[in-house]
Amino acid sequence: MRALLQRVTEAAVRVDGEVIGEIGQGLLILVCAMQGDGSAQSAALAAKISKLRIFADDAGKMNLSLRDIGGQALIISQFTLAADTARGNRPGFSQAANPQDGRALYETFIADMAALGIKTATGRFGADMAVSLVNDGPVTIWLDQ
């Protein structure tokens, strides 16, 4: 699985103008299930994200995890993270899991994060979403699991 993490002070997602998920301090997580991914990759990615020390401690050093600060996660499915731009000018997305598997792994990932004690909010799989955020730092990290 692939994820793009953005450390935020707040974030929200809207569908048809209605807020369907929002968080305060924490992480906006854009996540993509790739071909061949399964529940093991989802669990490993959730565990890694929950322990990643990217929040400031009292000395201002990135030394605390999402769990340490009691942060929240806004989890958005984003198949375009699988973009292959190696040839031509139009990205290919054949490395992304098919929609049925992608939805199942997205839901598994949400459950994995919640099972680790992370308060989660979500987007809507397959919907046209408008995501807003205040990137803190900015800190943006790419993960492949």
KOLTOR-857441 format. One line per 10 residues: number of its first residue (from 1); for each residue x, y, z of N, C-alpha, C, O, CB. Coordinates in steps of 0.2 Angstrom, whole numbers. Glycine has a CB too. Example, Ala and Ser with C-alpha at 12.3 -4.5 7.8 and 13.67 -1.06 7.14 Angstrom:
1 = 66/-28/39/62/-22/39/66/-16/39/71/-17/42/57/-22/45; 64/-11/35/68/-5/36/64/0/39/67/6/40/70/-3/29
//
This chain:
1 = 4/-6/0/0/0/0/4/6/0/10/6/2/-5/0/6; 2/12/-2/5/18/-3/1/23/1/-5/23/0/7/20/-11; 5/28/4/2/33/8/6/39/7/12/39/7/0/31/15; 2/45/7/5/51/7/2/55/14/-4/56/14/4/56/1; 7/56/18/5/59/25/6/67/25/11/69/22/9/56/31; 1/70/27/2/77/28/1/79/35/-5/78/38/-2/82/23; 6/82/39/4/84/46/0/90/46/2/95/42/11/85/50; -5/90/49/-10/96/49/-12/98/56/-12/95/61/-16/93/45; -14/104/56/-17/107/62/-25/106/61/-29/106/66/-16/115/63; -28/105/55/-35/104/54/-35/102/47/-31/103/42/-39/110/55
11 = -40/98/45/-42/95/39/-49/93/38/-52/91/43/-37/89/37; -52/94/32/-59/92/31/-60/89/24/-56/91/20/-64/98/33; -65/85/23/-67/83/17/-74/84/15/-78/83/20/-65/75/16; -76/86/9/-83/88/8/-85/84/1/-80/83/-3/-84/95/6; -91/82/1/-94/78/-5/-100/82/-6/-105/83/-2/-95/71/-4; -101/85/-12/-107/89/-14/-108/94/-9/-114/96/-7/-113/84/-14; -103/98/-7/-103/103/-2/-104/102/5/-104/106/9/-108/108/-5; -105/96/7/-107/94/14/-100/91/17/-97/86/14/-112/89/14; -98/93/23/-93/90/26/-95/83/29/-99/82/32/-91/95/32; -91/78/26/-92/72/29/-87/69/33/-87/64/36/-92/67/22
21 = -81/72/34/-76/71/39/-71/76/40/-70/80/36/-72/65/36; -69/77/46/-65/83/48/-61/81/55/-63/77/59/-69/89/49; -55/84/55/-51/82/61/-47/89/63/-47/94/59/-45/77/59; -45/89/69/-40/94/72/-33/92/70/-32/89/65/-41/95/79; -29/93/75/-22/91/74/-21/83/73/-24/79/76/-18/93/81; -17/82/68/-15/75/66/-13/74/59/-8/78/57/-22/71/67; -15/69/56/-13/68/49/-18/67/44/-23/64/46/-9/61/49; -17/70/38/-21/69/33/-18/63/29/-12/64/27/-22/75/28; -21/58/28/-18/52/25/-21/50/19/-27/48/19/-18/46/30; -18/51/13/-20/49/7/-18/42/5/-12/41/6/-18/54/1
31 = -22/37/4/-20/30/4/-22/27/-2/-28/28/-5/-22/27/10; -18/23/-5/-19/19/-11/-17/12/-10/-12/10/-9/-15/22/-17; -22/7/-12/-21/0/-12/-18/-1/-19/-20/1/-24/-27/-4/-11; -12/-5/-19/-9/-7/-25/-10/-14/-27/-12/-18/-23/-1/-6/-24; -9/-16/-33/-10/-23/-35/-6/-27/-31/0/-26/-29/-8/-24/-43; -9/-33/-28/-6/-38/-24/-6/-36/-17/-4/-40/-13/1/-38/-26; -8/-30/-15/-9/-29/-8/-14/-33/-4/-19/-35/-7/-10/-21/-7; -13/-34/2/-18/-37/6/-18/-35/13/-15/-29/15/-16/-45/6; -21/-38/18/-22/-36/25/-16/-35/28/-15/-31/33/-27/-40/28; -11/-39/27/-4/-38/30/-1/-31/28/2/-28/33/1/-44/28
41 = -1/-29/22/1/-23/20/-3/-17/24/0/-12/26/1/-22/13; -9/-18/24/-13/-13/28/-11/-12/35/-10/-7/38/-21/-15/27; -11/-18/39/-9/-18/46/-2/-15/47/-1/-11/51/-9/-25/49; 3/-17/42/10/-14/43/10/-7/42/13/-3/45/14/-18/38; 6/-4/37/6/3/35/3/7/41/5/12/43/2/4/29; -3/4/44/-6/8/50/-1/8/56/-1/13/59/-12/4/52; 2/2/57/7/2/63/12/7/62/14/11/66/10/-5/64; 15/7/56/21/12/54/18/19/55/22/23/58/23/11/47; 13/21/52/10/28/53/9/30/60/10/35/62/4/29/49; 6/25/64/4/27/71/10/28/75/10/32/80/0/21/74
51 = 16/26/73/22/26/77/27/31/74/32/33/78/25/20/78; 26/34/68/30/38/65/31/45/69/26/48/70/28/40/58; 37/46/71/39/52/75/40/58/71/45/60/70/45/51/80; 34/62/70/34/68/66/31/74/69/30/79/65/31/66/59; 29/73/75/26/79/79/31/82/84/35/78/86/20/77/82; 31/88/85/36/91/89/35/90/96/30/90/99/36/99/88; 41/89/100/41/88/107/41/95/110/41/100/106/46/83/110; 42/96/117/43/102/120/49/106/118/49/112/118/43/101/127; 54/103/115/60/106/113/60/108/105/64/111/103/66/101/114; 54/106/102/53/108/95/56/103/90/56/104/84/56/114/94
61 = 58/97/93/61/92/88/55/87/87/51/86/90/67/88/92; 55/85/80/51/79/78/52/73/82/57/69/80/51/78/70; 49/72/87/51/66/92/44/63/94/45/58/98/55/69/98; 38/65/92/32/62/95/28/59/89/28/61/84/28/67/99; 25/54/91/20/50/86/13/53/86/11/57/91/21/43/87; 9/51/81/2/52/81/-1/50/88/-5/53/91/-1/49/75; 1/44/90/-2/41/96/0/45/102/-4/46/107/0/34/97; 7/47/102/9/51/108/5/58/109/4/59/115/17/53/107; 3/61/104/0/67/104/-8/67/105/-11/72/106/2/72/99; -10/60/104/-18/60/104/-21/63/98/-26/65/98/-21/63/110
71 = -17/62/92/-19/66/86/-24/61/82/-25/56/84/-13/67/81; -27/64/77/-32/61/73/-30/60/66/-25/63/64/-39/66/73; -34/56/63/-32/54/56/-38/55/51/-43/52/53/-29/47/55; -37/59/46/-42/60/41/-40/55/35/-34/57/32/-44/67/38; -43/50/33/-41/45/29/-45/46/22/-51/45/22/-41/38/32; -41/47/17/-44/48/10/-42/43/5/-35/42/5/-43/55/8; -46/39/2/-44/35/-3/-42/39/-10/-45/43/-12/-49/30/-5; -36/37/-12/-33/41/-18/-29/36/-23/-23/36/-22/-29/47/-16; -33/34/-28/-30/29/-32/-24/32/-36/-20/29/-39/-35/26/-37; -24/39/-37/-20/42/-41/-13/42/-38/-8/44/-42/-22/50/-42
81 = -12/40/-32/-5/39/-29/-1/33/-33/5/32/-33/-5/37/-22; -5/29/-37/-2/24/-41/0/26/-48/2/22/-52/-7/18/-41; 0/32/-49/1/35/-56/8/33/-58/13/33/-55/1/43/-56; 8/30/-64/15/29/-68/16/34/-73/12/34/-78/15/21/-71; 21/38/-72/22/44/-77/28/42/-81/31/47/-84/23/50/-73; 31/36/-81/37/34/-85/37/36/-92/42/37/-95/39/27/-84; 31/35/-95/30/36/-103/25/41/-104/19/40/-101/29/29/-106; 26/45/-109/21/49/-111/19/55/-106/23/56/-101/15/46/-114; 14/58/-108/11/63/-104/5/62/-100/2/66/-96/10/69/-108; 2/56/-101/-4/54/-98/-2/49/-93/0/43/-95/-9/52/-103
91 = -4/50/-86/-2/45/-81/-6/38/-82/-12/38/-84/-3/47/-74; -3/33/-81/-6/26/-81/-8/24/-73/-4/25/-69/-2/21/-84; -13/21/-72/-15/19/-65/-16/11/-65/-19/9/-60/-21/22/-63; -13/7/-69/-14/0/-69/-10/-3/-63/-12/-9/-61/-11/-3/-75; -6/0/-59/-3/-3/-53/-8/-2/-47/-7/-6/-42/3/1/-51; -13/2/-48/-18/2/-42/-22/-4/-42/-23/-7/-47/-23/8/-43; -24/-6/-36/-29/-12/-35/-35/-10/-39/-37/-4/-40/-30/-13/-28; -39/-15/-41/-45/-14/-44/-50/-11/-39/-49/-12/-33/-48/-21/-47; -55/-8/-41/-60/-4/-37/-63/-8/-31/-63/-6/-25/-65/-1/-40; -64/-15/-32/-67/-19/-27/-62/-20/-22/-63/-20/-16/-70/-25/-30
101 = -56/-22/-24/-51/-24/-19/-48/-17/-16/-47/-17/-10/-45/-27/-22; -48/-12/-19/-46/-5/-17/-51/-3/-11/-49/-1/-6/-46/0/-22; -57/-4/-12/-62/-2/-7/-61/-6/-1/-61/-4/5/-69/-3/-10; -61/-13/-2/-60/-17/4/-54/-16/8/-54/-15/14/-59/-25/2; -48/-14/5/-42/-12/8/-42/-6/11/-39/-4/17/-36/-13/4; -46/-1/8/-47/6/11/-50/5/18/-49/8/23/-51/10/7; -56/1/18/-60/0/24/-56/-4/29/-56/-3/35/-66/-4/22; -51/-9/27/-47/-12/32/-42/-8/35/-41/-8/41/-43/-18/28; -39/-3/31/-34/2/33/-38/6/39/-35/8/44/-31/6/28; -44/9/37/-47/13/42/-48/9/49/-47/12/54/-54/15/39
111 = -50/3/48/-51/-2/54/-44/-3/58/-44/-3/64/-54/-8/52; -39/-4/54/-32/-5/57/-30/1/61/-28/1/67/-27/-7/52; -31/7/58/-29/13/62/-34/14/68/-31/16/73/-30/20/57; -40/13/68/-45/14/73/-43/9/79/-43/10/85/-52/13/71; -41/3/77/-39/-3/82/-32/-1/85/-31/-3/91/-38/-9/78; -28/4/83/-22/6/86/-24/12/91/-19/15/93/-17/8/81; -30/14/91/-32/19/96/-32/26/92/-32/31/96/-28/19/101; -32/26/86/-32/33/82/-39/35/81/-42/31/77/-27/32/76; -41/41/83/-48/43/81/-47/45/73/-43/48/71/-50/49/85; -52/42/69/-52/43/62/-58/46/60/-63/46/62/-51/36/59
121 = -57/50/54/-63/52/50/-61/50/43/-55/49/41/-64/60/51; -66/50/38/-64/47/32/-68/51/26/-72/55/28/-67/40/31; -65/50/20/-69/52/14/-74/47/12/-75/43/16/-64/54/9; -76/47/6/-80/42/3/-77/39/-3/-75/43/-8/-87/45/1; -76/33/-2/-72/29/-8/-76/30/-15/-82/30/-15/-72/21/-6; -72/32/-19/-74/33/-26/-78/40/-28/-80/41/-33/-79/28/-28; -79/44/-22/-83/50/-23/-78/56/-26/-72/55/-25/-86/52/-17; -81/61/-29/-78/67/-30/-77/71/-24/-82/73/-22/-81/71/-36; -71/72/-21/-71/75/-15/-67/81/-15/-62/82/-19/-67/70/-10; -68/86/-11/-65/92/-10/-61/92/-3/-65/92/2/-69/98/-11
131 = -55/92/-3/-51/91/3/-48/97/5/-44/100/1/-46/85/3; -48/100/11/-45/106/13/-41/104/19/-43/100/23/-50/112/15; -35/108/20/-31/106/26/-26/112/27/-25/117/23/-27/100/24; -24/112/33/-19/117/35/-13/113/37/-12/110/42/-21/122/41; -8/113/32/-2/109/33/3/112/38/4/118/37/2/108/26; 4/108/43/8/110/48/16/109/47/18/103/47/6/107/55; 20/114/46/27/113/45/30/117/39/33/122/40/29/106/45; 28/115/33/24/109/31/28/103/32/34/103/31/22/110/24; 25/97/34/28/91/34/23/86/30/17/85/31/28/88/42; 27/83/24/23/79/20/28/73/19/34/74/17/21/82/13
141 = 25/67/20/30/61/19/26/56/15/20/54/16/31/58/27; 30/52/11/28/47/7/30/40/10/35/40/12/31/48/-1; 25/36/10/27/29/12/24/24/8/19/24/5/23/28/19; 28/19/7/26/12/3/27/7/8/32/6/11/30/11/-4; 22/2/8/22/-3/13/21/-10/9/21/-15/11/17/-3/18
//
